[in-house]
Amino acid sequence: MGANRDLPTKVCAVCGREFSWRKKWEKVWDEVKYCSDRCRKTRQTVNDSGNVKS
Ligand SMILES: [Zn+2]
């Protein structure tokens, strides 16, 4: 029959990479915008002042 891996994907709002559905996101998938905690934290830092300081 073919691969049984038809997982949904999204594009990370921070790094722009495509990432796949994970089991840990099964209840919050609609809210997931970032591929990782690292990107999520980066985003929060950006939102704080509106500018990226790195
Ligand atoms: Zn990312």
mmCIF file of the protein (N, C-alpha, C, O) and its ligand, coordinates in Angstrom:
data_MODEL
# 
_entry.id   MODEL 
# 
loop_
_entity.id 
_entity.type 
_entity.pdbx_number_of_molecules 
1 polymer     1 
2 non-polymer 1 
# 
_entity_poly.entity_id                      1 
_entity_poly.type                           'polypeptide(L)' 
_entity_poly.nstd_linkage                   no 
_entity_poly.nstd_monomer                   no 
_entity_poly.pdbx_seq_one_letter_code       MGANRDLPTKVCAVCGREFSWRKKWEKVWDEVKYCSDRCRKTRQTVNDSGNVKS 
_entity_poly.pdbx_seq_one_letter_code_can   MGANRDLPTKVCAVCGREFSWRKKWEKVWDEVKYCSDRCRKTRQTVNDSGNVKS 
_entity_poly.pdbx_strand_id                 A 
# 
loop_
_entity_poly_seq.entity_id 
_entity_poly_seq.num 
_entity_poly_seq.mon_id 
_entity_poly_seq.hetero 
1 1  MET n 
1 2  GLY n 
1 3  ALA n 
1 4  ASN n 
1 5  ARG n 
1 6  ASP n 
1 7  LEU n 
1 8  PRO n 
1 9  THR n 
1 10 LYS n 
1 11 VAL n 
1 12 CYS n 
1 13 ALA n 
1 14 VAL n 
1 15 CYS n 
1 16 GLY n 
1 17 ARG n 
1 18 GLU n 
1 19 PHE n 
1 20 SER n 
1 21 TRP n 
1 22 ARG n 
1 23 LYS n 
1 24 LYS n 
1 25 TRP n 
1 26 GLU n 
1 27 LYS n 
1 28 VAL n 
1 29 TRP n 
1 30 ASP n 
1 31 GLU n 
1 32 VAL n 
1 33 LYS n 
1 34 TYR n 
1 35 CYS n 
1 36 SER n 
1 37 ASP n 
1 38 ARG n 
1 39 CYS n 
1 40 ARG n 
1 41 LYS n 
1 42 THR n 
1 43 ARG n 
1 44 GLN n 
1 45 THR n 
1 46 VAL n 
1 47 ASN n 
1 48 ASP n 
1 49 SER n 
1 50 GLY n 
1 51 ASN n 
1 52 VAL n 
1 53 LYS n 
1 54 SER n 
# 
loop_
_struct_asym.id 
_struct_asym.entity_id 
A 1 
B 2 
# 
loop_
_chem_comp.id 
_chem_comp.type 
_chem_comp.mon_nstd_flag 
ALA 'L-peptide linking' y 
ARG 'L-peptide linking' y 
ASN 'L-peptide linking' y 
ASP 'L-peptide linking' y 
CYS 'L-peptide linking' y 
GLN 'L-peptide linking' y 
GLU 'L-peptide linking' y 
GLY 'peptide linking'   y 
LEU 'L-peptide linking' y 
LYS 'L-peptide linking' y 
MET 'L-peptide linking' y 
PHE 'L-peptide linking' y 
PRO 'L-peptide linking' y 
SER 'L-peptide linking' y 
THR 'L-peptide linking' y 
TRP 'L-peptide linking' y 
TYR 'L-peptide linking' y 
VAL 'L-peptide linking' y 
ZN  non-polymer         . 
# 
_pdbx_entity_nonpoly.entity_id   2 
_pdbx_entity_nonpoly.name        ? 
_pdbx_entity_nonpoly.comp_id     ZN 
# 
_pdbx_nonpoly_scheme.asym_id         B 
_pdbx_nonpoly_scheme.entity_id       2 
_pdbx_nonpoly_scheme.mon_id          ZN 
_pdbx_nonpoly_scheme.ndb_seq_num     1 
_pdbx_nonpoly_scheme.pdb_seq_num     101 
_pdbx_nonpoly_scheme.auth_seq_num    101 
_pdbx_nonpoly_scheme.pdb_mon_id      ZN 
_pdbx_nonpoly_scheme.auth_mon_id     ZN 
_pdbx_nonpoly_scheme.pdb_strand_id   A 
_pdbx_nonpoly_scheme.pdb_ins_code    . 
# 
loop_
_atom_site.group_PDB 
_atom_site.id 
_atom_site.type_symbol 
_atom_site.label_atom_id 
_atom_site.label_alt_id 
_atom_site.label_comp_id 
_atom_site.label_asym_id 
_atom_site.label_entity_id 
_atom_site.label_seq_id 
_atom_site.pdbx_PDB_ins_code 
_atom_site.Cartn_x 
_atom_site.Cartn_y 
_atom_site.Cartn_z 
_atom_site.occupancy 
_atom_site.B_iso_or_equiv 
_atom_site.pdbx_formal_charge 
_atom_site.auth_seq_id 
_atom_site.auth_comp_id 
_atom_site.auth_asym_id 
_atom_site.auth_atom_id 
_atom_site.pdbx_PDB_model_num 
ATOM   1   N  N  . MET A 1 1  ? 0.820  -1.224 0.000  1.00 0.00 ? 1   MET A N  1 
ATOM   2   C  CA . MET A 1 1  ? 0.000  0.000  0.000  1.00 0.00 ? 1   MET A CA 1 
ATOM   3   C  C  . MET A 1 1  ? 0.842  1.257  0.000  1.00 0.00 ? 1   MET A C  1 
ATOM   4   O  O  . MET A 1 1  ? 0.137  2.194  -0.375 1.00 0.00 ? 1   MET A O  1 
ATOM   5   N  N  . GLY A 1 2  ? 1.787  1.549  0.211  1.00 0.00 ? 2   GLY A N  1 
ATOM   6   C  CA . GLY A 1 2  ? 2.472  2.831  0.290  1.00 0.00 ? 2   GLY A CA 1 
ATOM   7   C  C  . GLY A 1 2  ? 2.753  3.314  1.695  1.00 0.00 ? 2   GLY A C  1 
ATOM   8   O  O  . GLY A 1 2  ? 2.378  2.666  2.672  1.00 0.00 ? 2   GLY A O  1 
ATOM   9   N  N  . ALA A 1 3  ? 3.371  4.382  1.786  1.00 0.00 ? 3   ALA A N  1 
ATOM   10  C  CA . ALA A 1 3  ? 3.737  4.896  3.113  1.00 0.00 ? 3   ALA A CA 1 
ATOM   11  C  C  . ALA A 1 3  ? 2.495  5.396  3.840  1.00 0.00 ? 3   ALA A C  1 
ATOM   12  O  O  . ALA A 1 3  ? 1.587  5.983  3.250  1.00 0.00 ? 3   ALA A O  1 
ATOM   13  N  N  . ASN A 1 4  ? 2.493  5.149  5.090  1.00 0.00 ? 4   ASN A N  1 
ATOM   14  C  CA . ASN A 1 4  ? 1.372  5.611  5.908  1.00 0.00 ? 4   ASN A CA 1 
ATOM   15  C  C  . ASN A 1 4  ? 1.798  6.800  6.753  1.00 0.00 ? 4   ASN A C  1 
ATOM   16  O  O  . ASN A 1 4  ? 1.534  6.857  7.954  1.00 0.00 ? 4   ASN A O  1 
ATOM   17  N  N  . ARG A 1 5  ? 2.451  7.731  6.112  1.00 0.00 ? 5   ARG A N  1 
ATOM   18  C  CA . ARG A 1 5  ? 2.983  8.874  6.867  1.00 0.00 ? 5   ARG A CA 1 
ATOM   19  C  C  . ARG A 1 5  ? 2.445  10.170 6.305  1.00 0.00 ? 5   ARG A C  1 
ATOM   20  O  O  . ARG A 1 5  ? 3.222  11.029 5.890  1.00 0.00 ? 5   ARG A O  1 
ATOM   21  N  N  . ASP A 1 6  ? 1.192  10.323 6.284  1.00 0.00 ? 6   ASP A N  1 
ATOM   22  C  CA . ASP A 1 6  ? 0.610  11.528 5.715  1.00 0.00 ? 6   ASP A CA 1 
ATOM   23  C  C  . ASP A 1 6  ? 0.437  12.597 6.781  1.00 0.00 ? 6   ASP A C  1 
ATOM   24  O  O  . ASP A 1 6  ? -0.673 13.067 7.031  1.00 0.00 ? 6   ASP A O  1 
ATOM   25  N  N  . LEU A 1 7  ? 1.513  12.964 7.389  1.00 0.00 ? 7   LEU A N  1 
ATOM   26  C  CA . LEU A 1 7  ? 1.432  13.939 8.469  1.00 0.00 ? 7   LEU A CA 1 
ATOM   27  C  C  . LEU A 1 7  ? 1.315  15.360 7.921  1.00 0.00 ? 7   LEU A C  1 
ATOM   28  O  O  . LEU A 1 7  ? 1.921  15.695 6.903  1.00 0.00 ? 7   LEU A O  1 
ATOM   29  N  N  . PRO A 1 8  ? 0.536  16.186 8.604  1.00 0.00 ? 8   PRO A N  1 
ATOM   30  C  CA . PRO A 1 8  ? 0.441  17.585 8.188  1.00 0.00 ? 8   PRO A CA 1 
ATOM   31  C  C  . PRO A 1 8  ? 1.753  18.328 8.467  1.00 0.00 ? 8   PRO A C  1 
ATOM   32  O  O  . PRO A 1 8  ? 2.540  17.928 9.324  1.00 0.00 ? 8   PRO A O  1 
ATOM   33  N  N  . THR A 1 9  ? 1.959  19.381 7.748  1.00 0.00 ? 9   THR A N  1 
ATOM   34  C  CA . THR A 1 9  ? 3.167  20.182 7.959  1.00 0.00 ? 9   THR A CA 1 
ATOM   35  C  C  . THR A 1 9  ? 2.803  21.650 8.077  1.00 0.00 ? 9   THR A C  1 
ATOM   36  O  O  . THR A 1 9  ? 1.737  22.085 7.641  1.00 0.00 ? 9   THR A O  1 
ATOM   37  N  N  . LYS A 1 10 ? 3.718  22.406 8.678  1.00 0.00 ? 10  LYS A N  1 
ATOM   38  C  CA . LYS A 1 10 ? 3.580  23.859 8.750  1.00 0.00 ? 10  LYS A CA 1 
ATOM   39  C  C  . LYS A 1 10 ? 4.931  24.486 8.491  1.00 0.00 ? 10  LYS A C  1 
ATOM   40  O  O  . LYS A 1 10 ? 5.956  23.805 8.475  1.00 0.00 ? 10  LYS A O  1 
ATOM   41  N  N  . VAL A 1 11 ? 4.922  25.784 8.290  1.00 0.00 ? 11  VAL A N  1 
ATOM   42  C  CA . VAL A 1 11 ? 6.181  26.501 8.120  1.00 0.00 ? 11  VAL A CA 1 
ATOM   43  C  C  . VAL A 1 11 ? 6.426  27.343 9.367  1.00 0.00 ? 11  VAL A C  1 
ATOM   44  O  O  . VAL A 1 11 ? 5.557  28.102 9.796  1.00 0.00 ? 11  VAL A O  1 
ATOM   45  N  N  . CYS A 1 12 ? 7.589  27.203 9.928  1.00 0.00 ? 12  CYS A N  1 
ATOM   46  C  CA . CYS A 1 12 ? 7.932  27.932 11.142 1.00 0.00 ? 12  CYS A CA 1 
ATOM   47  C  C  . CYS A 1 12 ? 7.913  29.435 10.906 1.00 0.00 ? 12  CYS A C  1 
ATOM   48  O  O  . CYS A 1 12 ? 8.450  29.917 9.908  1.00 0.00 ? 12  CYS A O  1 
ATOM   49  N  N  . ALA A 1 13 ? 7.297  30.178 11.821 1.00 0.00 ? 13  ALA A N  1 
ATOM   50  C  CA . ALA A 1 13 ? 7.182  31.627 11.670 1.00 0.00 ? 13  ALA A CA 1 
ATOM   51  C  C  . ALA A 1 13 ? 8.499  32.338 11.937 1.00 0.00 ? 13  ALA A C  1 
ATOM   52  O  O  . ALA A 1 13 ? 8.647  33.515 11.607 1.00 0.00 ? 13  ALA A O  1 
ATOM   53  N  N  . VAL A 1 14 ? 9.440  31.648 12.520 1.00 0.00 ? 14  VAL A N  1 
ATOM   54  C  CA . VAL A 1 14 ? 10.720 32.269 12.836 1.00 0.00 ? 14  VAL A CA 1 
ATOM   55  C  C  . VAL A 1 14 ? 11.782 31.918 11.805 1.00 0.00 ? 14  VAL A C  1 
ATOM   56  O  O  . VAL A 1 14 ? 12.354 32.804 11.169 1.00 0.00 ? 14  VAL A O  1 
ATOM   57  N  N  . CYS A 1 15 ? 12.042 30.652 11.642 1.00 0.00 ? 15  CYS A N  1 
ATOM   58  C  CA . CYS A 1 15 ? 13.148 30.237 10.768 1.00 0.00 ? 15  CYS A CA 1 
ATOM   59  C  C  . CYS A 1 15 ? 12.688 29.902 9.355  1.00 0.00 ? 15  CYS A C  1 
ATOM   60  O  O  . CYS A 1 15 ? 13.514 29.742 8.456  1.00 0.00 ? 15  CYS A O  1 
ATOM   61  N  N  . GLY A 1 16 ? 11.380 29.795 9.151  1.00 0.00 ? 16  GLY A N  1 
ATOM   62  C  CA . GLY A 1 16 ? 10.869 29.576 7.807  1.00 0.00 ? 16  GLY A CA 1 
ATOM   63  C  C  . GLY A 1 16 ? 10.989 28.150 7.307  1.00 0.00 ? 16  GLY A C  1 
ATOM   64  O  O  . GLY A 1 16 ? 10.710 27.875 6.139  1.00 0.00 ? 16  GLY A O  1 
ATOM   65  N  N  . ARG A 1 17 ? 11.396 27.250 8.167  1.00 0.00 ? 17  ARG A N  1 
ATOM   66  C  CA . ARG A 1 17 ? 11.520 25.860 7.759  1.00 0.00 ? 17  ARG A CA 1 
ATOM   67  C  C  . ARG A 1 17 ? 10.202 25.123 7.911  1.00 0.00 ? 17  ARG A C  1 
ATOM   68  O  O  . ARG A 1 17 ? 9.384  25.436 8.776  1.00 0.00 ? 17  ARG A O  1 
ATOM   69  N  N  . GLU A 1 18 ? 10.023 24.147 7.055  1.00 0.00 ? 18  GLU A N  1 
ATOM   70  C  CA . GLU A 1 18 ? 8.827  23.332 7.154  1.00 0.00 ? 18  GLU A CA 1 
ATOM   71  C  C  . GLU A 1 18 ? 9.052  22.245 8.201  1.00 0.00 ? 18  GLU A C  1 
ATOM   72  O  O  . GLU A 1 18 ? 10.099 21.599 8.232  1.00 0.00 ? 18  GLU A O  1 
ATOM   73  N  N  . PHE A 1 19 ? 8.067  22.058 9.042  1.00 0.00 ? 19  PHE A N  1 
ATOM   74  C  CA . PHE A 1 19 ? 8.176  21.003 10.047 1.00 0.00 ? 19  PHE A CA 1 
ATOM   75  C  C  . PHE A 1 19 ? 6.902  20.170 10.065 1.00 0.00 ? 19  PHE A C  1 
ATOM   76  O  O  . PHE A 1 19 ? 5.836  20.627 9.653  1.00 0.00 ? 19  PHE A O  1 
ATOM   77  N  N  . SER A 1 20 ? 7.032  18.975 10.535 1.00 0.00 ? 20  SER A N  1 
ATOM   78  C  CA . SER A 1 20 ? 5.924  18.025 10.499 1.00 0.00 ? 20  SER A CA 1 
ATOM   79  C  C  . SER A 1 20 ? 5.242  17.892 11.853 1.00 0.00 ? 20  SER A C  1 
ATOM   80  O  O  . SER A 1 20 ? 5.798  18.216 12.902 1.00 0.00 ? 20  SER A O  1 
ATOM   81  N  N  . TRP A 1 21 ? 4.061  17.420 11.780 1.00 0.00 ? 21  TRP A N  1 
ATOM   82  C  CA . TRP A 1 21 ? 3.266  17.150 12.977 1.00 0.00 ? 21  TRP A CA 1 
ATOM   83  C  C  . TRP A 1 21 ? 4.031  16.243 13.934 1.00 0.00 ? 21  TRP A C  1 
ATOM   84  O  O  . TRP A 1 21 ? 4.691  15.289 13.525 1.00 0.00 ? 21  TRP A O  1 
ATOM   85  N  N  . ARG A 1 22 ? 3.922  16.569 15.212 1.00 0.00 ? 22  ARG A N  1 
ATOM   86  C  CA . ARG A 1 22 ? 4.531  15.716 16.236 1.00 0.00 ? 22  ARG A CA 1 
ATOM   87  C  C  . ARG A 1 22 ? 3.460  15.288 17.229 1.00 0.00 ? 22  ARG A C  1 
ATOM   88  O  O  . ARG A 1 22 ? 2.465  15.977 17.458 1.00 0.00 ? 22  ARG A O  1 
ATOM   89  N  N  . LYS A 1 23 ? 3.705  14.147 17.790 1.00 0.00 ? 23  LYS A N  1 
ATOM   90  C  CA . LYS A 1 23 ? 2.770  13.610 18.773 1.00 0.00 ? 23  LYS A CA 1 
ATOM   91  C  C  . LYS A 1 23 ? 2.511  14.594 19.916 1.00 0.00 ? 23  LYS A C  1 
ATOM   92  O  O  . LYS A 1 23 ? 1.388  14.707 20.408 1.00 0.00 ? 23  LYS A O  1 
ATOM   93  N  N  . LYS A 1 24 ? 3.545  15.291 20.322 1.00 0.00 ? 24  LYS A N  1 
ATOM   94  C  CA . LYS A 1 24 ? 3.396  16.218 21.448 1.00 0.00 ? 24  LYS A CA 1 
ATOM   95  C  C  . LYS A 1 24 ? 2.511  17.418 21.111 1.00 0.00 ? 24  LYS A C  1 
ATOM   96  O  O  . LYS A 1 24 ? 2.067  18.143 22.001 1.00 0.00 ? 24  LYS A O  1 
ATOM   97  N  N  . TRP A 1 25 ? 2.260  17.618 19.811 1.00 0.00 ? 25  TRP A N  1 
ATOM   98  C  CA . TRP A 1 25 ? 1.429  18.739 19.391 1.00 0.00 ? 25  TRP A CA 1 
ATOM   99  C  C  . TRP A 1 25 ? 0.011  18.323 19.056 1.00 0.00 ? 25  TRP A C  1 
ATOM   100 O  O  . TRP A 1 25 ? -0.769 19.142 18.571 1.00 0.00 ? 25  TRP A O  1 
ATOM   101 N  N  . GLU A 1 26 ? -0.338 17.083 19.300 1.00 0.00 ? 26  GLU A N  1 
ATOM   102 C  CA . GLU A 1 26 ? -1.624 16.586 18.821 1.00 0.00 ? 26  GLU A CA 1 
ATOM   103 C  C  . GLU A 1 26 ? -2.815 17.400 19.333 1.00 0.00 ? 26  GLU A C  1 
ATOM   104 O  O  . GLU A 1 26 ? -3.852 17.466 18.673 1.00 0.00 ? 26  GLU A O  1 
ATOM   105 N  N  . LYS A 1 27 ? -2.669 18.011 20.494 1.00 0.00 ? 27  LYS A N  1 
ATOM   106 C  CA . LYS A 1 27 ? -3.796 18.783 21.045 1.00 0.00 ? 27  LYS A CA 1 
ATOM   107 C  C  . LYS A 1 27 ? -3.689 20.274 20.763 1.00 0.00 ? 27  LYS A C  1 
ATOM   108 O  O  . LYS A 1 27 ? -4.645 21.018 20.982 1.00 0.00 ? 27  LYS A O  1 
ATOM   109 N  N  . VAL A 1 28 ? -2.558 20.707 20.291 1.00 0.00 ? 28  VAL A N  1 
ATOM   110 C  CA . VAL A 1 28 ? -2.360 22.141 20.084 1.00 0.00 ? 28  VAL A CA 1 
ATOM   111 C  C  . VAL A 1 28 ? -1.892 22.469 18.669 1.00 0.00 ? 28  VAL A C  1 
ATOM   112 O  O  . VAL A 1 28 ? -1.384 23.560 18.409 1.00 0.00 ? 28  VAL A O  1 
ATOM   113 N  N  . TRP A 1 29 ? -2.067 21.528 17.777 1.00 0.00 ? 29  TRP A N  1 
ATOM   114 C  CA . TRP A 1 29 ? -1.516 21.692 16.421 1.00 0.00 ? 29  TRP A CA 1 
ATOM   115 C  C  . TRP A 1 29 ? -1.990 22.981 15.760 1.00 0.00 ? 29  TRP A C  1 
ATOM   116 O  O  . TRP A 1 29 ? -1.223 23.628 15.047 1.00 0.00 ? 29  TRP A O  1 
ATOM   117 N  N  . ASP A 1 30 ? -3.227 23.355 15.984 1.00 0.00 ? 30  ASP A N  1 
ATOM   118 C  CA . ASP A 1 30 ? -3.739 24.577 15.367 1.00 0.00 ? 30  ASP A CA 1 
ATOM   119 C  C  . ASP A 1 30 ? -3.006 25.820 15.863 1.00 0.00 ? 30  ASP A C  1 
ATOM   120 O  O  . ASP A 1 30 ? -2.983 26.852 15.192 1.00 0.00 ? 30  ASP A O  1 
ATOM   121 N  N  . GLU A 1 31 ? -2.414 25.706 17.031 1.00 0.00 ? 31  GLU A N  1 
ATOM   122 C  CA . GLU A 1 31 ? -1.746 26.864 17.623 1.00 0.00 ? 31  GLU A CA 1 
ATOM   123 C  C  . GLU A 1 31 ? -0.247 26.859 17.391 1.00 0.00 ? 31  GLU A C  1 
ATOM   124 O  O  . GLU A 1 31 ? 0.441  27.849 17.641 1.00 0.00 ? 31  GLU A O  1 
ATOM   125 N  N  . VAL A 1 32 ? 0.238  25.746 16.918 1.00 0.00 ? 32  VAL A N  1 
ATOM   126 C  CA . VAL A 1 32 ? 1.681  25.638 16.723 1.00 0.00 ? 32  VAL A CA 1 
ATOM   127 C  C  . VAL A 1 32 ? 2.142  26.499 15.557 1.00 0.00 ? 32  VAL A C  1 
ATOM   128 O  O  . VAL A 1 32 ? 1.615  26.397 14.449 1.00 0.00 ? 32  VAL A O  1 
ATOM   129 N  N  . LYS A 1 33 ? 3.126  27.344 15.815 1.00 0.00 ? 33  LYS A N  1 
ATOM   130 C  CA . LYS A 1 33 ? 3.639  28.216 14.759 1.00 0.00 ? 33  LYS A CA 1 
ATOM   131 C  C  . LYS A 1 33 ? 5.138  28.083 14.585 1.00 0.00 ? 33  LYS A C  1 
ATOM   132 O  O  . LYS A 1 33 ? 5.713  28.582 13.618 1.00 0.00 ? 33  LYS A O  1 
ATOM   133 N  N  . TYR A 1 34 ? 5.758  27.410 15.527 1.00 0.00 ? 34  TYR A N  1 
ATOM   134 C  CA . TYR A 1 34 ? 7.214  27.348 15.488 1.00 0.00 ? 34  TYR A CA 1 
ATOM   135 C  C  . TYR A 1 34 ? 7.698  25.904 15.525 1.00 0.00 ? 34  TYR A C  1 
ATOM   136 O  O  . TYR A 1 34 ? 7.049  25.034 16.106 1.00 0.00 ? 34  TYR A O  1 
ATOM   137 N  N  . CYS A 1 35 ? 8.826  25.668 14.910 1.00 0.00 ? 35  CYS A N  1 
ATOM   138 C  CA . CYS A 1 35 ? 9.305  24.294 14.775 1.00 0.00 ? 35  CYS A CA 1 
ATOM   139 C  C  . CYS A 1 35 ? 9.878  23.776 16.082 1.00 0.00 ? 35  CYS A C  1 
ATOM   140 O  O  . CYS A 1 35 ? 10.005 22.565 16.265 1.00 0.00 ? 35  CYS A O  1 
ATOM   141 N  N  . SER A 1 36 ? 10.221 24.667 16.982 1.00 0.00 ? 36  SER A N  1 
ATOM   142 C  CA . SER A 1 36 ? 10.899 24.228 18.197 1.00 0.00 ? 36  SER A CA 1 
ATOM   143 C  C  . SER A 1 36 ? 10.742 25.267 19.297 1.00 0.00 ? 36  SER A C  1 
ATOM   144 O  O  . SER A 1 36 ? 10.340 26.403 19.046 1.00 0.00 ? 36  SER A O  1 
ATOM   145 N  N  . ASP A 1 37 ? 11.063 24.864 20.504 1.00 0.00 ? 37  ASP A N  1 
ATOM   146 C  CA . ASP A 1 37 ? 11.020 25.810 21.616 1.00 0.00 ? 37  ASP A CA 1 
ATOM   147 C  C  . ASP A 1 37 ? 11.989 26.965 21.387 1.00 0.00 ? 37  ASP A C  1 
ATOM   148 O  O  . ASP A 1 37 ? 11.742 28.103 21.788 1.00 0.00 ? 37  ASP A O  1 
ATOM   149 N  N  . ARG A 1 38 ? 13.081 26.640 20.739 1.00 0.00 ? 38  ARG A N  1 
ATOM   150 C  CA . ARG A 1 38 ? 14.076 27.669 20.471 1.00 0.00 ? 38  ARG A CA 1 
ATOM   151 C  C  . ARG A 1 38 ? 13.497 28.797 19.619 1.00 0.00 ? 38  ARG A C  1 
ATOM   152 O  O  . ARG A 1 38 ? 13.689 29.976 19.916 1.00 0.00 ? 38  ARG A O  1 
ATOM   153 N  N  . CYS A 1 39 ? 12.798 28.423 18.574 1.00 0.00 ? 39  CYS A N  1 
ATOM   154 C  CA . CYS A 1 39 ? 12.187 29.428 17.713 1.00 0.00 ? 39  CYS A CA 1 
ATOM   155 C  C  . CYS A 1 39 ? 11.078 30.166 18.450 1.00 0.00 ? 39  CYS A C  1 
ATOM   156 O  O  . CYS A 1 39 ? 10.905 31.372 18.272 1.00 0.00 ? 39  CYS A O  1 
ATOM   157 N  N  . ARG A 1 40 ? 10.346 29.463 19.256 1.00 0.00 ? 40  ARG A N  1 
ATOM   158 C  CA . ARG A 1 40 ? 9.267  30.101 20.011 1.00 0.00 ? 40  ARG A CA 1 
ATOM   159 C  C  . ARG A 1 40 ? 9.820  31.174 20.936 1.00 0.00 ? 40  ARG A C  1 
ATOM   160 O  O  . ARG A 1 40 ? 9.262  32.266 21.034 1.00 0.00 ? 40  ARG A O  1 
ATOM   161 N  N  . LYS A 1 41 ? 10.908 30.863 21.608 1.00 0.00 ? 41  LYS A N  1 
ATOM   162 C  CA . LYS A 1 41 ? 11.526 31.832 22.511 1.00 0.00 ? 41  LYS A CA 1 
ATOM   163 C  C  . LYS A 1 41 ? 12.107 33.007 21.737 1.00 0.00 ? 41  LYS A C  1 
ATOM   164 O  O  . LYS A 1 41 ? 12.053 34.150 22.191 1.00 0.00 ? 41  LYS A O  1 
ATOM   165 N  N  . THR A 1 42 ? 12.653 32.723 20.585 1.00 0.00 ? 42  THR A N  1 
ATOM   166 C  CA . THR A 1 42 ? 13.182 33.791 19.740 1.00 0.00 ? 42  THR A CA 1 
ATOM   167 C  C  . THR A 1 42 ? 12.068 34.747 19.363 1.00 0.00 ? 42  THR A C  1 
ATOM   168 O  O  . THR A 1 42 ? 12.241 35.965 19.391 1.00 0.00 ? 42  THR A O  1 
ATOM   169 N  N  . ARG A 1 43 ? 10.946 34.194 19.018 1.00 0.00 ? 43  ARG A N  1 
ATOM   170 C  CA . ARG A 1 43 ? 9.803  35.003 18.628 1.00 0.00 ? 43  ARG A CA 1 
ATOM   171 C  C  . ARG A 1 43 ? 9.342  35.891 19.783 1.00 0.00 ? 43  ARG A C  1 
ATOM   172 O  O  . ARG A 1 43 ? 9.027  37.065 19.588 1.00 0.00 ? 43  ARG A O  1 
ATOM   173 N  N  . GLN A 1 44 ? 9.307  35.331 20.956 1.00 0.00 ? 44  GLN A N  1 
ATOM   174 C  CA . GLN A 1 44 ? 8.870  36.103 22.117 1.00 0.00 ? 44  GLN A CA 1 
ATOM   175 C  C  . GLN A 1 44 ? 9.814  37.259 22.394 1.00 0.00 ? 44  GLN A C  1 
ATOM   176 O  O  . GLN A 1 44 ? 9.381  38.343 22.787 1.00 0.00 ? 44  GLN A O  1 
ATOM   177 N  N  . THR A 1 45 ? 11.081 37.031 22.192 1.00 0.00 ? 45  THR A N  1 
ATOM   178 C  CA . THR A 1 45 ? 12.062 38.087 22.391 1.00 0.00 ? 45  THR A CA 1 
ATOM   179 C  C  . THR A 1 45 ? 11.839 39.211 21.391 1.00 0.00 ? 45  THR A C  1 
ATOM   180 O  O  . THR A 1 45 ? 11.943 40.391 21.723 1.00 0.00 ? 45  THR A O  1 
ATOM   181 N  N  . VAL A 1 46 ? 11.534 38.822 20.170 1.00 0.00 ? 46  VAL A N  1 
ATOM   182 C  CA . VAL A 1 46 ? 11.281 39.817 19.136 1.00 0.00 ? 46  VAL A CA 1 
ATOM   183 C  C  . VAL A 1 46 ? 10.040 40.630 19.467 1.00 0.00 ? 46  VAL A C  1 
ATOM   184 O  O  . VAL A 1 46 ? 10.029 41.851 19.315 1.00 0.00 ? 46  VAL A O  1 
ATOM   185 N  N  . ASN A 1 47 ? 9.005  39.954 19.917 1.00 0.00 ? 47  ASN A N  1 
ATOM   186 C  CA . ASN A 1 47 ? 7.754  40.636 20.227 1.00 0.00 ? 47  ASN A CA 1 
ATOM   187 C  C  . ASN A 1 47 ? 7.913  41.629 21.365 1.00 0.00 ? 47  ASN A C  1 
ATOM   188 O  O  . ASN A 1 47 ? 7.168  42.606 21.448 1.00 0.00 ? 47  ASN A O  1 
ATOM   189 N  N  . ASP A 1 48 ? 8.860  41.392 22.224 1.00 0.00 ? 48  ASP A N  1 
ATOM   190 C  CA . ASP A 1 48 ? 9.019  42.222 23.397 1.00 0.00 ? 48  ASP A CA 1 
ATOM   191 C  C  . ASP A 1 48 ? 9.249  43.692 23.033 1.00 0.00 ? 48  ASP A C  1 
ATOM   192 O  O  . ASP A 1 48 ? 8.634  44.584 23.619 1.00 0.00 ? 48  ASP A O  1 
ATOM   193 N  N  . SER A 1 49 ? 10.111 43.934 22.092 1.00 0.00 ? 49  SER A N  1 
ATOM   194 C  CA . SER A 1 49 ? 10.446 45.316 21.749 1.00 0.00 ? 49  SER A CA 1 
ATOM   195 C  C  . SER A 1 49 ? 10.131 45.647 20.286 1.00 0.00 ? 49  SER A C  1 
ATOM   196 O  O  . SER A 1 49 ? 10.122 46.813 19.893 1.00 0.00 ? 49  SER A O  1 
ATOM   197 N  N  . GLY A 1 50 ? 9.883  44.638 19.513 1.00 0.00 ? 50  GLY A N  1 
ATOM   198 C  CA . GLY A 1 50 ? 9.634  44.852 18.098 1.00 0.00 ? 50  GLY A CA 1 
ATOM   199 C  C  . GLY A 1 50 ? 10.902 44.827 17.280 1.00 0.00 ? 50  GLY A C  1 
ATOM   200 O  O  . GLY A 1 50 ? 10.849 44.876 16.051 1.00 0.00 ? 50  GLY A O  1 
ATOM   201 N  N  . ASN A 1 51 ? 12.027 44.752 17.933 1.00 0.00 ? 51  ASN A N  1 
ATOM   202 C  CA . ASN A 1 51 ? 13.294 44.696 17.224 1.00 0.00 ? 51  ASN A CA 1 
ATOM   203 C  C  . ASN A 1 51 ? 14.100 43.507 17.687 1.00 0.00 ? 51  ASN A C  1 
ATOM   204 O  O  . ASN A 1 51 ? 14.011 43.080 18.838 1.00 0.00 ? 51  ASN A O  1 
ATOM   205 N  N  . VAL A 1 52 ? 14.887 42.981 16.771 1.00 0.00 ? 52  VAL A N  1 
ATOM   206 C  CA . VAL A 1 52 ? 15.758 41.877 17.133 1.00 0.00 ? 52  VAL A CA 1 
ATOM   207 C  C  . VAL A 1 52 ? 17.111 42.412 17.558 1.00 0.00 ? 52  VAL A C  1 
ATOM   208 O  O  . VAL A 1 52 ? 17.779 43.131 16.815 1.00 0.00 ? 52  VAL A O  1 
ATOM   209 N  N  . LYS A 1 53 ? 17.496 42.051 18.751 1.00 0.00 ? 53  LYS A N  1 
ATOM   210 C  CA . LYS A 1 53 ? 18.827 42.438 19.211 1.00 0.00 ? 53  LYS A CA 1 
ATOM   211 C  C  . LYS A 1 53 ? 19.662 41.184 19.370 1.00 0.00 ? 53  LYS A C  1 
ATOM   212 O  O  . LYS A 1 53 ? 19.393 40.348 20.233 1.00 0.00 ? 53  LYS A O  1 
ATOM   213 N  N  . SER A 1 54 ? 20.649 41.066 18.554 1.00 0.00 ? 54  SER A N  1 
ATOM   214 C  CA . SER A 1 54 ? 21.448 39.844 18.638 1.00 0.00 ? 54  SER A CA 1 
ATOM   215 C  C  . SER A 1 54 ? 22.931 40.132 18.500 1.00 0.00 ? 54  SER A C  1 
ATOM   216 O  O  . SER A 1 54 ? 23.746 39.211 18.548 1.00 0.00 ? 54  SER A O  1 
HETATM 217 ZN ZN . ZN  B 2 .  ? 11.888 27.356 13.465 1.00 0.00 2 101 ZN  A ZN 1 
# 
